[in-house]
């Protein structure tokens, strides 16, 4: 199946009261693991690519060609979107779109709301002309993800969220409401009251960044309040590293990369299968 935008899969998820997982990719094996899990579970899936990960893999075009090759070779039948995660500028979003990405996030949340709206609107105009979906953000998600570093959580203002969505026409929207990138220190404290307000004001699928480490009950509550896309990265990184470390610790003579990367790939696949089931997207393709 060819790559698709996120718009239809997220609108369907919002209506069906489940969420589609965005799982960030870092190389070939990560992509194999995530696509294999989605196909096995018959779930739509979003492959997230940060600017840093794209650089690591060689560039936007290389990432797209790799994914397209795997879709064909693995005979993937479920809907797959390839999404620029935390695009830093209009130019970076345009570069990803021109390379074949089917979805982009423009993250201008660190700018004043007027500038955020202006930049987002420009990205939406270009992206929609190419049938590419757009995600935007208001507020600050804490922690660090590649090039994105935030000192603390700043809750999104529901009115600013409404203004941005109405003025730009984005397809989905990430209000920062207490989640963080990376591992949590202590229990997550999500703003469910504000989440409900933003859902009612914007009427678009909401996105939860920093999905690692959030208890299932909180995930379910977020989905009930309009969250239709949940981003997971750190949990896969931890599982991959643990599996690789175990192989190398147990065999000091191991040198064939396949001998330790394949167990890492399988560990990621197991995590993704668990998340797909937790988010309710299994069987929704």
C-alpha positions in Angstrom: 0.0 0.0 0.0 1.4 3.5 -0.9 2.2 6.0 1.9 -0.8 8.1 2.9 -1.4 11.3 4.9 -2.5 11.2 8.5 -5.7 13.1 8.0 -8.1 10.2 7.2 -6.6 7.8 9.7 -6.8 10.3 12.6 -10.3 11.5 11.8 -11.4 7.8 11.8 -9.6 7.3 15.1 -11.3 10.3 16.6 -14.7 9.0 15.5 -13.9 5.4 16.7 -12.4 6.5 20.0 -9.0 5.0 19.7 -5.5 6.4 18.9 -3.0 5.7 16.2 0.6 5.4 17.4 3.4 7.5 16.0 6.6 5.5 16.5 9.9 7.2 15.6 12.3 5.5 13.3 16.1 5.6 13.5 17.3 3.1 11.0 16.2 0.2 8.8 15.6 -2.3 11.6 13.4 0.1 13.6 11.3 0.6 10.5 11.1 -3.1 9.9 10.0 -3.7 13.5 7.3 -1.0 13.5 5.9 -1.9 10.1 5.9 -5.6 11.0 4.0 -4.9 14.2 1.4 -2.8 12.4 0.9 -5.4 9.7 0.6 -8.2 12.3 -2.0 -6.2 14.3 -3.8 -4.8 11.2 -3.3 -1.3 12.5 -2.7 2.0 10.8 0.7 3.4 11.8 2.7 6.7 11.7 6.4 6.6 11.2 7.9 9.6 13.0 11.1 11.1 11.7 12.8 13.9 13.6 15.2 16.2 11.7 18.1 14.7 13.7 17.1 11.1 12.7 16.7 12.1 9.1 20.3 13.5 9.2 21.5 10.3 10.8 19.9 8.2 8.0 21.3 10.3 5.2 18.5 12.8 4.5 14.8 13.0 3.9 14.9 11.4 0.4 16.8 8.4 1.7 14.3 7.9 4.5 11.4 8.0 2.1 13.0 5.6 -0.4 13.9 3.1 2.5 10.3 3.2 3.8 8.8 2.7 0.3 11.1 -0.2 -0.4 10.1 -1.9 2.9 6.4 -1.3 2.2 6.9 -3.3 -1.1 9.2 -6.0 0.1 7.3 -6.6 3.4 4.0 -6.6 1.5 2.5 -4.0 3.9 -1.3 -3.6 3.5 -2.1 -1.3 6.3 -2.2 2.6 6.0 1.3 4.1 6.7 2.1 7.8 7.0 5.7 9.1 7.1 5.7 12.2 9.3 8.2 14.9 10.0 8.3 15.2 13.8 9.0 18.7 15.2 9.7 20.4 12.0 11.7 23.5 12.9 10.8 25.8 10.0 8.7 26.2 6.9 11.8 25.4 4.8 12.4 22.1 6.6 8.8 21.1 6.3 8.9 22.0 2.5 12.1 20.0 2.1 10.4 16.9 3.7 7.2 17.3 1.7 9.2 17.6 -1.6 11.2 14.4 -0.6 7.9 12.5 -0.3 6.8 12.8 3.3 3.0 12.5 3.6 2.7 14.5 6.8 4.6 17.2 8.7 4.6 18.8 12.1 5.5 22.5 12.2 6.6 23.2 15.7 6.6 27.0 16.1 5.4 26.7 19.7 8.4 28.5 21.1 7.4 31.7 19.3 4.6 34.1 20.3 1.2 32.8 19.3 0.8 35.3 16.4 4.1 34.1 14.9 3.2 30.5 15.5 -0.1 31.0 13.6 1.6 32.8 10.7 4.3 30.1 10.3 1.8 27.3 10.6 -0.6 28.8 8.1 2.2 29.0 5.5 3.1 25.4 6.1 -0.6 24.3 5.8 -1.0 26.2 2.5 1.9 24.4 0.9 1.3 21.0 2.5 -2.4 20.9 1.6 -1.6 21.7 -2.0 0.4 18.5 -2.1 -2.2 16.4 -0.1 0.1 16.3 2.9 -1.3 16.6 6.5 -0.1 19.0 9.1 0.2 19.0 12.9 1.0 22.0 15.0 1.7 22.7 18.7 0.9 25.3 21.4 2.6 25.4 24.8 5.8 23.5 25.8 6.2 19.7 26.1 9.1 19.2 28.6 12.3 17.2 28.2 14.4 16.7 25.1 13.9 15.0 21.8 16.8 15.3 19.4 17.1 18.9 18.5 14.1 19.9 20.6 15.0 20.9 24.2 12.5 22.3 26.7 13.3 23.4 30.2 9.8 22.9 31.6 6.2 22.2 30.8 4.1 25.2 29.7 0.4 24.3 29.5 -1.3 25.4 26.3 -3.9 28.1 26.6 -7.2 26.7 25.2 -8.1 30.0 23.5 -4.8 30.2 21.8 -5.3 26.6 20.6 -8.7 27.5 19.2 -7.2 30.6 17.4 -4.4 28.6 15.8 -6.6 25.7 14.6 -9.4 28.0 13.3 -7.0 30.4 11.5 -4.6 27.8 10.0 -6.7 24.7 9.1 -4.3 22.2 10.6 -5.4 18.5 10.4 -4.4 17.6 14.0 -3.1 19.5 16.9 -0.8 18.9 19.9 -1.7 21.0 23.0 1.1 20.8 25.6 -0.7 19.6 28.7 1.8 18.1 31.1 3.6 15.3 29.0 7.4 15.2 28.5 9.8 13.8 26.0 12.0 11.1 27.4 11.6 9.3 30.7 9.4 10.7 33.5 10.8 11.5 36.9 7.7 10.7 39.1 4.1 10.3 37.9 2.9 12.1 34.7 0.4 14.9 35.5 -1.7 15.5 32.4 -4.2 18.4 32.2 -7.4 16.4 31.4 -9.7 19.4 32.1 -7.8 21.5 29.6 -7.7 18.6 27.1 -11.5 18.5 27.1 -11.7 22.2 26.6 -9.2 22.2 23.7 -11.1 19.3 22.1 -14.4 21.2 22.3 -12.9 24.4 21.0 -10.9 23.0 18.1 -12.9 19.9 16.9 -9.8 18.3 15.4 -7.9 15.1 16.5 -5.5 15.9 19.4 -1.9 14.6 19.7 -0.2 13.5 22.8 3.6 13.8 22.7 5.8 11.9 25.2 3.7 8.8 25.3 6.4 6.7 27.0 5.7 6.0 30.7 2.1 7.2 30.8 -0.2 4.8 32.7 -2.8 3.0 30.7 -5.7 4.6 32.6 -4.3 8.0 31.6 -3.9 6.9 28.0 -7.5 5.8 28.0 -8.8 9.0 29.5 -6.8 11.1 27.0 -8.3 9.0 24.1 -11.8 9.6 25.6 -11.0 13.4 25.5 -10.2 13.4 21.8 -6.5 12.3 21.7 -6.2 10.4 18.4 -2.4 10.2 17.9 0.1 9.2 20.6 3.9 9.5 20.1 6.2 6.9 21.4 10.0 6.9 21.0 11.9 6.5 24.3 10.3 3.2 25.2 11.5 1.7 21.9 15.0 3.1 22.5 15.1 1.6 26.0 13.9 -1.9 24.8 16.3 -1.9 21.8 19.3 -0.9 24.0 18.5 -3.5 26.7 18.2 -6.3 24.1 21.5 -5.4 22.4 23.3 -5.0 25.7 22.2 -8.4 26.8 23.6 -10.1 23.7 27.0 -8.3 23.9 27.3 -8.8 27.7 26.7 -12.6 27.2 29.0 -13.0 24.2 32.2 -11.0 24.3 33.2 -12.4 20.9 30.1 -11.3 19.1 30.9 -9.1 16.1 28.3 -9.7 13.4 25.9 -6.8 13.8 23.0 -8.9 12.8 23.5 -11.1 15.8 22.7 -8.2 18.2 20.6 -5.9 16.1 18.0 -8.5 15.3 17.2 -9.1 19.0 16.9 -5.3 19.4 14.5 -5.2 16.4 12.4 -7.9 17.9 12.3 -6.1 21.2 10.9 -3.0 19.5 8.3 -5.0 17.6 7.0 -6.4 21.0 6.8 -2.9 22.4 4.9 -1.6 19.4 2.5 -4.5 19.4 1.7 -3.7 23.0 1.2 0.0 22.3 -1.1 -0.7 19.3 -3.3 -2.9 21.5 -3.2 -0.3 24.4 -4.2 2.5 22.0 -7.1 0.5 20.5 -5.9 0.7 16.9 -5.5 -3.1 16.4 -7.9 -4.3 13.7 -8.7 -0.8 12.5 -6.7 -0.9 9.2 
